[in-house]
């Protein structure tokens, strides 16, 4: 039996990553060489932990030319969804954690995010531009059901009539349809639902704590029927695993009311490559090498390419075939869908209204 095939005792069911890779910023790290000798206190590390942090700012200016003129904000760092491929895993190393198991079981929580967002909006020099929820980790991961940080952020956006884009793979977004619908009436919101595959067995291995694909399409359908602009992200496309499913994913999305679709090819930056390779050999030992080599062929012989403009779409014959398949599918199933444009003037109109009210009422405006 190959060493790459996991035994029942060494596979973390319900988690994406199966290893805790070393943190490049730490000189020392712990290693469990004898797991049979771990006591009960150490076993608590397997449970999801929530750590409150207190940032001074919450909105980040996106400098990437791939997404120009946009802000992003993340109410959570780390993500319990456990998506194996997530490019954001590597950011956990800046907090002293691993991009492996730590990323999905040590979640940093920013409860003051709504307050910080409102302070940002109240600055006189603030220029409205769509804020992306979230640019890093899912704003509707499980703990959001209890903390409602994302909901409070949306309430701030509605209050100030500020545009916001959202991307998630959790049906919890339907809880906030009341607020999102009001934003939609003013062209202030656009939602993307991530659909990686139609294969539920693959989802359970690759995205263990996410909602089923069937329910994600139900979310798309519900949002569309509620008059909320919605599309899907077919991402990441992994050659040899889910790349053949692109046409059916786009077709099903269109049937459920999706207006647009996007895609990215998987790229494995930093230690994520080790996390992914370990998972790949444990779950697909029969084709692990083939998938790995096809990923490399999309990024010039490496599994990661950070260059703007090509990092998401890749290069080479495999990447080109994926791109052509995606374009053909969109042309066939989404060609008549309307395009969406954010209303970036509503914020300035609201600001002017508040200024005039304050001036005529003899009060100071909260826009300092």
N, C-alpha and C positions, 0 to 999 in steps of 0.2 A: 504493500500500500504506500502511495506517495505521501511524503511528509507534508505536502501542500494541502491535502484533504483533511479538513478539520474533524476532530473527534468531538463527541457531544460535550465533553467536559471542558474543552478549550474554545468554545464559541459563545460569544455574548449575544444571546438571542434578545431581540428588541433594541439592539444598538447597531449602528452602521459600522463605525470603526471597530476593529477587533484588536487594535494595539494602541498603546500610548507612545507615540514617537518622541524622541528627545527634543527638548526645547533648545534651539540654537543659541539663545541668549544666556542660558544657565550653564555654569561650569560643572555642576554636580546634579545628579538625578537619582531617583530611587528605582530599584529593579526587583521584582518578585521572582527570585530564582527558585524558591521552594513554596509554591502556592498552597501545598497541603499544610503548611505551618502558619498560615495567616490567621490571626485571631479575629474575633467578631468585630472589634473596633475598626480594624482595617477594612473589613468587608463593607462597612458603611460607605466607603468611597464609591461603591457601585451605584449608590442612590443619587438621584439628581439633586444638586445643591443650588440654591439661589443666593447670590451675593449682591447686596445693594451697593451701588457705586454712586458717586456724586459729581458728575461732570459740571464744568462751569459754562459750557456751551453745548448745544445739541445739534445744530445745523452745520453740515459740511458742504463747502462749495466743491462741486465735481469739476475737476480740472481736465478730465479725459476728453479728448476730441471725439471719442466714440459717442459720448452723451453730452453734447455742448449745452451750456446755459441752464444747468440744472443743479439743484441742491439735493442732498440726501440726509436722512436721519435714521438712527437705529435705536429704538427704545430698549433693545436687548443685544447683548454680545454673547456669542455662543448660541447654539440652537438645539433644543431637545428633539427636533425632528430626526436628527441623525443622518441626514443625507450624506452618503459616503463621499461623493465627489465635490462637495461644497468648497468653492474657492476661498470662502471667508474663514475656513478653518485656521489658516495660517496666522490670522490676526490674533488668535488666542495666545500666541506665543509672546506677544507684547505685554500681556497681563501676567506672565509667569507660568502659563499653563501649556499643556500639550495640544497640538492640533488634532490629535487622535480622540480617544475616549473623553478626555477632559472637555473638549469642545461641546460635546452633547450632554454632559452631566454636571458641568459647572457653568451656570448661566448667570451672567452679570446683568443686573436689573437697574434701570434708570428711572426711578419713580418721579423724579423732578423734571422729566422731559417736557411735559405739557407747559409747565411754568416757564421753562427756558425758551420754549418756542414762542410763547406770548411776548416775552421780553424782546426777543429778536424782531418780532413784527412791530413792536412799538418804537423801534428806532427810526428816526427821521430819514436816515439814508438807506433804509431797507428797500431793495428793488424786487418786486414780486417775480418769481419764476417757479415752475413746478418743483415741489419737494417730493422726492422719491421715498416712499415707505415700503420696504426698506432697501437700502442699497447694499446691505451686507447680510443680515440674518432676518428670518421671517418675523414680521411684526405680529403675526397671529399664531405663534407657537403656543403650546398647551398652557403655560402659566398666565397668558394674557386673559384667559377666561376668568381668572380670579382677580388679577391686578387692574385690568381695563386701562392700561396706559395708552394703548393705541386708540381706543375709543375717545379718551380725553384729548388726545392730539387732534383727532378729527373734529371734535367740538370746537377746538381753537381755530382750526382752519375754516370751519363754517362761520364762526363768529366774525372773523376778519375777511371772509370771502377770498381765501387764498387757495390757489390751485395745488392739487396734490395727486401724485400718481401712486398706485399701489400694486405690489406683486406678492402673491402668497400661494400656498398650496394647502391651506386649511379652510374648512367649511365654516370656521368660526367667524369669518368675515360677514356672514349673513346676519349675525347678531346686530351689526351696525348699519344695516340697510336703511334704517330710518334717517341717519345722518348722511350717509352716502347718497341717498336719493335726493336730498335737499341740495347737496353739492352739485349733483348731476344736472339739476334744473338750471344751474348757472354756468354749465360747462366748466366746472372746477375740479372734476375728478375723472380719472381713467384707471381701470383695473385690469391687471393681467393675472391669469391663473396659470401656474406652471403645470404642464402635462408632460411627463417624461416618457410615458409608454402607455400601452393598453394592457400590458402583461402584469397581472396582479401578483404573480409569484415573484417577478423581477422587482416590483415595487417593495414588497415585503423585505427583500434582501437589501435593496439599495436605498430605500427611504422608509425605514422601519416604523417610525412614529408619525407618519403622515396619514391623511385621509385617503381612502381608496380613489382610484382613478374614476370609477363610476360616479362617486359622489362629487368629485371635482367638476365633472361635466354638468352635474345637476346644479352646482354653484354657478357655472357659466350661464346656464339656461335661466336660472332664477334672476340673476343680475340683469341679463338682457331683457327679460320680460318686465323688470322693474324700471326700464328706461335708463339703465346705467351703462355707459360705454365699456365694453369688456372685450378682451382678446385673450389669446393663450401664448405662453412661451413653451415651445417644444425644446426643452433644454434640461441638461445638456444632451446633445446627440453623441452617443458613444458607438463608434464603428464596431460592428460585430456583435453588439448587444441589443441596441434599440433603433439603429439607423434605418432598418428596413420598414419600420412602423410609421415613418413620417406621413405618407399619404393618408393612411387611415386615421391618424391623430388629427390632421387638418380637416379631413372630411367630417369626422364626428364633432369637432369643435364648431364648424360651420353650421351643422345641423342643430346645434344647441344655442346658436345666436352670437357666436364670436364674430367680431368685425375685423380683427387683424390677427396676425400670427408672427412670431419671431422665433429665432433659434440661435443656439450657440453650440459649437463643438467643444467637447470636454477638454479642459487643459488642467494639468496637475502641477500647480506651483509649489515649490519648496518641499516640505515634509509630507504634503498631501500625496505626493507620488508614492511614498512608502506606505501610507495608509491604504491607498487605493490598490496598490499591487498586492499587498497582503490579502485584502478582501477578495480581489479578483481570483487569486490562486485558490483560496479557500472555498469559493462558491462556484467557480467555473474552471476547474483544473484542466478540462479537456480542450478549452479554447483560450486560456489565459494568455499564452504567448502570442497568439494571433491577434487578439484584441489589443494587447500592449503595443505590438509593432505597428498596427494600423493607427493607433493614437500618435505614435512617434512620427509616422509618415505625414500626419497633418500639421506637424510643427517642426519641420526641418530636421528630423532625426531626434528630436527631444520630445518629452511629454508635456512641455510647457513652452509657451511663447508669450512674452509680456508686451510685445510691440503693439502700439495702438494701430487700429485699422485691420489687423489680421489675427489678433489674439483670440477673437471670438469665432471667426469664420474659418481659420486655418488656411493652409496652402497645400498644393500637391494634388495628385489624382484622386485620392480618397476624399479629400475635402471638397474637391470640385464636383464629384459625383453626388455628395450629400447636398451641396448647394443647389445643383441642378434639380435634384429630386424635390427639395423644398420649394424652389421657385415654381416648378411645374404643378405641385400640389396646391400652392396658394393661388396660382392663376386659374386652376380648374375649379376650386371650391370657394375662394374668397374674392374673386375678381369684381363682383358687383357690390361689395361692401363699402360703406361710406368711410371717409377719413375723419379723424377727430382733431380738433384744435382747442387748446386750453384758452380760457378766458383769463388773461393776465391783467385786464383793466379793472375788474371788479374790486380788487384790493385798493387801488388808488381812488376809486370812486367812494368806497367806504371811508377811507382815510379823510377825504375831502369833506364828506358829510359830518364826520366827527369833529373836524376842525371848525366847520361853520357853526355847529351846535355849541361848541365850547366858546366860540367868539361871541355869538349873539347872546349866550347865557351868562357871559362874564366869567366863565370857568376856563381853567387850563386844559388843553387837550392832553390825553395820555400818550400821544405821539410826541415825544420830547425832541 
